[in-house]
């Protein structure tokens, strides 16, 4: 993934390299959410970097992985991650949270 901002690119590359093997296809989502939290804390929620991160998270290619990230069952997330999820859900007009598993052939 290529970013316009060099600091954001460095952060993404460094952190993705640390989690890529463990998280596979969800590594980019994890890294973007961590970058969102970091840059929002440093620069505020309306910084250009934070907006670029949000744009990437909500992009069509990332949306399925974002759904899987938040749809993982049995995973507890902290209040900061809940806030990010709420913001993304509001912006996307879609709920990103774990859904109860529905059997394919209900009886």
TORVOFI-250920 format. One record per atom (N, C-alpha, C): residue number from 1; atom name; x, y, z. Coordinates in steps of 0.1 Angstrom, whole numbers. Layout:
BEGIN
+-----+------+-------+-------+-------+
|  nr | atom |     u |     v |     w |
+-----+------+-------+-------+-------+
| NUM |   CA |     X |     Y |     Z |
...
+-----+------+-------+-------+-------+
//
This chain:
BEGIN
+-----+------+-------+-------+-------+
|  nr | atom |     u |     v |     w |
+-----+------+-------+-------+-------+
|   1 |    N |     9 |   -12 |     0 |
|   1 |   CA |     0 |     0 |     0 |
|   1 |    C |     9 |    12 |     0 |
|   2 |    N |     6 |    22 |    -8 |
|   2 |   CA |    14 |    34 |    -9 |
|   2 |    C |     6 |    46 |    -5 |
|   3 |    N |    12 |    54 |     4 |
|   3 |   CA |     6 |    66 |     9 |
|   3 |    C |    13 |    78 |     4 |
|   4 |    N |     5 |    89 |     4 |
|   4 |   CA |    11 |   102 |     0 |
|   4 |    C |    21 |   107 |    10 |
|   5 |    N |    18 |   105 |    23 |
|   5 |   CA |    26 |   111 |    34 |
|   5 |    C |    38 |   101 |    37 |
|   6 |    N |    50 |   106 |    38 |
|   6 |   CA |    61 |    97 |    40 |
|   6 |    C |    62 |    91 |    54 |
|   7 |    N |    58 |    99 |    64 |
|   7 |   CA |    57 |    94 |    78 |
|   7 |    C |    47 |    83 |    79 |
|   8 |    N |    36 |    85 |    73 |
|   8 |   CA |    25 |    75 |    74 |
|   8 |    C |    30 |    62 |    66 |
|   9 |    N |    37 |    64 |    55 |
|   9 |   CA |    42 |    52 |    48 |
|   9 |    C |    52 |    45 |    57 |
|  10 |    N |    61 |    52 |    63 |
|  10 |   CA |    71 |    46 |    72 |
|  10 |    C |    65 |    38 |    83 |
|  11 |    N |    55 |    44 |    90 |
|  11 |   CA |    48 |    38 |   101 |
|  11 |    C |    41 |    25 |    96 |
|  12 |    N |    34 |    26 |    85 |
|  12 |   CA |    27 |    14 |    79 |
|  12 |    C |    36 |     3 |    76 |
|  13 |    N |    47 |     6 |    69 |
|  13 |   CA |    56 |    -4 |    64 |
|  13 |    C |    63 |   -11 |    76 |
|  14 |    N |    67 |    -3 |    86 |
|  14 |   CA |    73 |    -9 |    98 |
|  14 |    C |    64 |   -18 |   106 |
|  15 |    N |    52 |   -13 |   108 |
|  15 |   CA |    42 |   -21 |   117 |
|  15 |    C |    36 |   -33 |   109 |
|  16 |    N |    34 |   -31 |    96 |
|  16 |   CA |    29 |   -42 |    89 |
|  16 |    C |    39 |   -54 |    89 |
|  17 |    N |    52 |   -50 |    87 |
|  17 |   CA |    62 |   -60 |    88 |
|  17 |    C |    62 |   -68 |   101 |
|  18 |    N |    58 |   -62 |   111 |
|  18 |   CA |    58 |   -69 |   124 |
|  18 |    C |    46 |   -79 |   126 |
|  19 |    N |    35 |   -76 |   119 |
|  19 |   CA |    23 |   -84 |   121 |
|  19 |    C |    19 |   -92 |   109 |
|  20 |    N |    25 |   -90 |    98 |
|  20 |   CA |    21 |   -97 |    85 |
|  20 |    C |    20 |  -112 |    86 |
|  21 |    N |    30 |  -118 |    92 |
|  21 |   CA |    30 |  -133 |    93 |
|  21 |    C |    19 |  -138 |   102 |
|  22 |    N |    17 |  -131 |   113 |
|  22 |   CA |     7 |  -136 |   123 |
|  22 |    C |    -7 |  -133 |   119 |
|  23 |    N |   -10 |  -122 |   112 |
|  23 |   CA |   -23 |  -118 |   109 |
|  23 |    C |   -28 |  -120 |    94 |
|  24 |    N |   -18 |  -123 |    86 |
|  24 |   CA |   -21 |  -126 |    71 |
|  24 |    C |   -29 |  -114 |    65 |
|  25 |    N |   -40 |  -117 |    59 |
|  25 |   CA |   -47 |  -107 |    51 |
|  25 |    C |   -53 |   -96 |    60 |
|  26 |    N |   -54 |   -99 |    73 |
|  26 |   CA |   -59 |   -89 |    82 |
|  26 |    C |   -48 |   -79 |    87 |
|  27 |    N |   -36 |   -82 |    84 |
|  27 |   CA |   -25 |   -74 |    88 |
|  27 |    C |   -26 |   -59 |    84 |
|  28 |    N |   -30 |   -56 |    72 |
|  28 |   CA |   -32 |   -42 |    68 |
|  28 |    C |   -43 |   -35 |    76 |
|  29 |    N |   -54 |   -42 |    79 |
|  29 |   CA |   -64 |   -36 |    87 |
|  29 |    C |   -59 |   -33 |   101 |
|  30 |    N |   -52 |   -42 |   107 |
|  30 |   CA |   -47 |   -40 |   120 |
|  30 |    C |   -37 |   -28 |   120 |
|  31 |    N |   -29 |   -28 |   110 |
|  31 |   CA |   -19 |   -17 |   109 |
|  31 |    C |   -25 |    -4 |   107 |
|  32 |    N |   -35 |    -3 |    98 |
|  32 |   CA |   -42 |    10 |    96 |
|  32 |    C |   -49 |    15 |   108 |
|  33 |    N |   -56 |     6 |   115 |
|  33 |   CA |   -63 |    10 |   128 |
|  33 |    C |   -53 |    15 |   138 |
|  34 |    N |   -41 |     8 |   139 |
|  34 |   CA |   -31 |    12 |   148 |
|  34 |    C |   -26 |    26 |   144 |
|  35 |    N |   -24 |    28 |   131 |
|  35 |   CA |   -19 |    41 |   126 |
|  35 |    C |   -29 |    52 |   129 |
|  36 |    N |   -42 |    48 |   127 |
|  36 |   CA |   -53 |    58 |   130 |
|  36 |    C |   -52 |    63 |   145 |
|  37 |    N |   -51 |    53 |   154 |
|  37 |   CA |   -50 |    56 |   168 |
|  37 |    C |   -38 |    65 |   171 |
|  38 |    N |   -27 |    61 |   165 |
|  38 |   CA |   -14 |    68 |   168 |
|  38 |    C |   -15 |    83 |   163 |
|  39 |    N |   -18 |    84 |   150 |
|  39 |   CA |   -18 |    98 |   144 |
|  39 |    C |   -29 |   107 |   149 |
|  40 |    N |   -41 |   101 |   153 |
|  40 |   CA |   -52 |   108 |   159 |
|  40 |    C |   -47 |   114 |   172 |
|  41 |    N |   -40 |   105 |   180 |
|  41 |   CA |   -35 |   110 |   193 |
|  41 |    C |   -25 |   121 |   192 |
|  42 |    N |   -16 |   120 |   182 |
|  42 |   CA |    -6 |   130 |   180 |
|  42 |    C |   -11 |   143 |   174 |
|  43 |    N |   -19 |   141 |   164 |
|  43 |   CA |   -23 |   153 |   155 |
|  43 |    C |   -37 |   157 |   156 |
|  44 |    N |   -46 |   149 |   162 |
|  44 |   CA |   -60 |   152 |   162 |
|  44 |    C |   -67 |   144 |   152 |
|  45 |    N |   -80 |   143 |   154 |
|  45 |   CA |   -88 |   134 |   145 |
|  45 |    C |   -90 |   140 |   131 |
|  46 |    N |   -87 |   153 |   129 |
|  46 |   CA |   -89 |   159 |   116 |
|  46 |    C |   -76 |   161 |   108 |
|  47 |    N |   -65 |   155 |   112 |
|  47 |   CA |   -53 |   156 |   105 |
|  47 |    C |   -54 |   150 |    91 |
|  48 |    N |   -46 |   154 |    82 |
|  48 |   CA |   -45 |   149 |    68 |
|  48 |    C |   -42 |   134 |    69 |
|  49 |    N |   -33 |   130 |    78 |
|  49 |   CA |   -29 |   116 |    79 |
|  49 |    C |   -40 |   107 |    83 |
|  50 |    N |   -48 |   112 |    93 |
|  50 |   CA |   -59 |   104 |    98 |
|  50 |    C |   -70 |   103 |    87 |
|  51 |    N |   -72 |   113 |    79 |
|  51 |   CA |   -81 |   113 |    68 |
|  51 |    C |   -77 |   103 |    58 |
|  52 |    N |   -64 |   103 |    55 |
|  52 |   CA |   -59 |    93 |    45 |
|  52 |    C |   -61 |    79 |    50 |
|  53 |    N |   -59 |    76 |    62 |
|  53 |   CA |   -60 |    63 |    68 |
|  53 |    C |   -75 |    59 |    67 |
|  54 |    N |   -84 |    68 |    71 |
|  54 |   CA |   -98 |    65 |    70 |
|  54 |    C |  -102 |    61 |    56 |
|  55 |    N |   -97 |    69 |    47 |
|  55 |   CA |  -101 |    67 |    33 |
|  55 |    C |   -96 |    53 |    28 |
|  56 |    N |   -84 |    49 |    33 |
|  56 |   CA |   -79 |    35 |    29 |
|  56 |    C |   -88 |    25 |    36 |
|  57 |    N |   -91 |    26 |    49 |
|  57 |   CA |   -99 |    16 |    56 |
|  57 |    C |  -113 |    14 |    50 |
|  58 |    N |  -118 |    25 |    45 |
|  58 |   CA |  -132 |    24 |    39 |
|  58 |    C |  -132 |    22 |    24 |
|  59 |    N |  -121 |    21 |    18 |
|  59 |   CA |  -120 |    18 |     4 |
|  59 |    C |  -126 |     5 |     0 |
|  60 |    N |  -131 |     4 |   -12 |
|  60 |   CA |  -137 |    -9 |   -17 |
|  60 |    C |  -128 |   -21 |   -15 |
|  61 |    N |  -115 |   -20 |   -18 |
|  61 |   CA |  -107 |   -32 |   -17 |
|  61 |    C |  -104 |   -36 |    -2 |
|  62 |    N |  -105 |   -26 |     7 |
|  62 |   CA |  -102 |   -29 |    21 |
|  62 |    C |  -115 |   -33 |    29 |
|  63 |    N |  -126 |   -30 |    24 |
|  63 |   CA |  -139 |   -31 |    31 |
|  63 |    C |  -141 |   -46 |    35 |
|  64 |    N |  -139 |   -56 |    27 |
|  64 |   CA |  -141 |   -70 |    32 |
|  64 |    C |  -132 |   -74 |    43 |
|  65 |    N |  -120 |   -70 |    43 |
|  65 |   CA |  -111 |   -73 |    54 |
|  65 |    C |  -115 |   -65 |    66 |
|  66 |    N |  -120 |   -53 |    65 |
|  66 |   CA |  -124 |   -46 |    76 |
|  66 |    C |  -136 |   -53 |    83 |
|  67 |    N |  -145 |   -57 |    75 |
|  67 |   CA |  -157 |   -65 |    80 |
|  67 |    C |  -152 |   -77 |    88 |
|  68 |    N |  -142 |   -85 |    82 |
|  68 |   CA |  -137 |   -97 |    88 |
|  68 |    C |  -130 |   -93 |   101 |
|  69 |    N |  -122 |   -82 |   101 |
|  69 |   CA |  -115 |   -78 |   113 |
|  69 |    C |  -125 |   -76 |   125 |
|  70 |    N |  -135 |   -68 |   122 |
|  70 |   CA |  -145 |   -65 |   133 |
|  70 |    C |  -155 |   -76 |   135 |
|  71 |    N |  -156 |   -86 |   126 |
|  71 |   CA |  -166 |   -96 |   127 |
|  71 |    C |  -160 |  -109 |   134 |
|  72 |    N |  -147 |  -108 |   138 |
|  72 |   CA |  -142 |  -120 |   144 |
|  72 |    C |  -149 |  -122 |   157 |
|  73 |    N |  -154 |  -134 |   160 |
|  73 |   CA |  -161 |  -137 |   172 |
|  73 |    C |  -152 |  -140 |   183 |
|  74 |    N |  -156 |  -136 |   195 |
|  74 |   CA |  -148 |  -140 |   207 |
|  74 |    C |  -136 |  -131 |   209 |
|  75 |    N |  -135 |  -120 |   201 |
|  75 |   CA |  -123 |  -111 |   203 |
|  75 |    C |  -128 |   -99 |   210 |
|  76 |    N |  -122 |   -96 |   221 |
|  76 |   CA |  -125 |   -84 |   229 |
|  76 |    C |  -117 |   -72 |   224 |
|  77 |    N |  -123 |   -60 |   223 |
|  77 |   CA |  -115 |   -49 |   218 |
|  77 |    C |  -116 |   -38 |   229 |
|  78 |    N |  -106 |   -30 |   230 |
|  78 |   CA |  -106 |   -19 |   240 |
|  78 |    C |  -114 |    -7 |   236 |
|  79 |    N |  -116 |     2 |   245 |
|  79 |   CA |  -125 |    14 |   242 |
|  79 |    C |  -120 |    22 |   230 |
|  80 |    N |  -107 |    23 |   228 |
|  80 |   CA |  -102 |    31 |   217 |
|  80 |    C |  -106 |    24 |   204 |
|  81 |    N |  -105 |    11 |   203 |
|  81 |   CA |  -109 |     4 |   191 |
|  81 |    C |  -124 |     4 |   189 |
|  82 |    N |  -132 |     5 |   200 |
|  82 |   CA |  -146 |     6 |   198 |
|  82 |    C |  -149 |    20 |   192 |
|  83 |    N |  -142 |    30 |   197 |
|  83 |   CA |  -144 |    44 |   191 |
|  83 |    C |  -141 |    44 |   177 |
|  84 |    N |  -130 |    38 |   173 |
|  84 |   CA |  -126 |    38 |   158 |
|  84 |    C |  -137 |    30 |   150 |
|  85 |    N |  -141 |    19 |   156 |
|  85 |   CA |  -152 |    11 |   149 |
|  85 |    C |  -164 |    19 |   147 |
|  86 |    N |  -168 |    26 |   158 |
|  86 |   CA |  -180 |    35 |   157 |
|  86 |    C |  -179 |    46 |   147 |
|  87 |    N |  -167 |    52 |   146 |
|  87 |   CA |  -165 |    62 |   136 |
|  87 |    C |  -166 |    57 |   122 |
|  88 |    N |  -159 |    45 |   120 |
|  88 |   CA |  -159 |    39 |   107 |
|  88 |    C |  -173 |    35 |   103 |
|  89 |    N |  -180 |    29 |   112 |
|  89 |   CA |  -194 |    25 |   109 |
|  89 |    C |  -203 |    37 |   105 |
|  90 |    N |  -201 |    48 |   113 |
|  90 |   CA |  -209 |    60 |   110 |
|  90 |    C |  -206 |    65 |    96 |
|  91 |    N |  -193 |    66 |    93 |
|  91 |   CA |  -188 |    71 |    80 |
|  91 |    C |  -193 |    62 |    68 |
|  92 |    N |  -192 |    49 |    71 |
|  92 |   CA |  -195 |    40 |    60 |
|  92 |    C |  -210 |    37 |    58 |
|  93 |    N |  -218 |    41 |    69 |
|  93 |   CA |  -232 |    38 |    69 |
|  93 |    C |  -235 |    23 |    70 |
|  94 |    N |  -226 |    16 |    77 |
|  94 |   CA |  -226 |     1 |    78 |
|  94 |    C |  -221 |    -2 |    92 |
|  95 |    N |  -227 |   -12 |    98 |
|  95 |   CA |  -222 |   -17 |   111 |
|  95 |    C |  -210 |   -26 |   110 |
|  96 |    N |  -199 |   -23 |   117 |
|  96 |   CA |  -188 |   -32 |   117 |
|  96 |    C |  -187 |   -38 |   131 |
|  97 |    N |  -193 |   -49 |   133 |
|  97 |   CA |  -192 |   -56 |   146 |
|  97 |    C |  -195 |   -70 |   144 |
|  98 |    N |  -192 |   -78 |   155 |
|  98 |   CA |  -193 |   -92 |   153 |
|  98 |    C |  -208 |   -96 |   153 |
|  99 |    N |  -211 |  -104 |   144 |
|  99 |   CA |  -225 |  -108 |   142 |
|  99 |    C |  -226 |  -123 |   147 |
| 100 |    N |  -237 |  -126 |   153 |
| 100 |   CA |  -239 |  -140 |   157 |
| 100 |    C |  -239 |  -149 |   145 |
| 101 |    N |  -232 |  -161 |   146 |
| 101 |   CA |  -232 |  -170 |   135 |
| 101 |    C |  -246 |  -176 |   133 |
| 102 |    N |  -250 |  -177 |   121 |
| 102 |   CA |  -263 |  -182 |   117 |
| 102 |    C |  -261 |  -195 |   110 |
| 103 |    N |  -267 |  -206 |   114 |
| 103 |   CA |  -264 |  -219 |   108 |
| 103 |    C |  -269 |  -218 |    93 |
| 104 |    N |  -263 |  -226 |    84 |
| 104 |   CA |  -267 |  -226 |    70 |
| 104 |    C |  -280 |  -233 |    68 |
| 105 |    N |  -283 |  -243 |    76 |
| 105 |   CA |  -295 |  -250 |    75 |
| 105 |    C |  -303 |  -250 |    88 |
| 106 |    N |  -309 |  -239 |    92 |
| 106 |   CA |  -316 |  -239 |   105 |
| 106 |    C |  -327 |  -249 |   105 |
| 107 |    N |  -329 |  -256 |   116 |
| 107 |   CA |  -340 |  -266 |   117 |
| 107 |    C |  -352 |  -260 |   124 |
+-----+------+-------+-------+-------+
//
